[in-house]
Amino acid sequence: MDSPYLFLSFTPPVAAFKCASPVSRIVGKRLRHGGVELGRVAGAHLLRHSLATQLVKQRRPINEVADLLGHRSINTTALYVKVATSQLAEVALPFPGGVA
């Protein structure tokens, strides 16, 4: 079956999930089964967060990450930049008049 969707229901009618709840339940169940303790972020949101974090670590442009996640505001996506603090040190400019 050809579909542009990643998560599909295989019970008739076969179609994309209408909301994130079924995906969240599936992901949560599989993580618990694997012995992973779930914190505040779980389920479908955990997948989104993990993807965004990996893209930022790979130095993908923030606007590309925002587009992929469907964020309307770049400020929403900017939350994921905090995971790249080591990369921020690489691009920091020297302090004027400071030690080189």
Secondary structure, DSSP 8 states (H G I E B T S, - for coil): ---S-SSEE-SSS-EE-SSSHHHHHHHHHHHHHTT----SS-THHHHHHHHHHHHHHTT--HHHHHHHHT-S-HHHHGGGGGGGHHHHHHH----TTS--
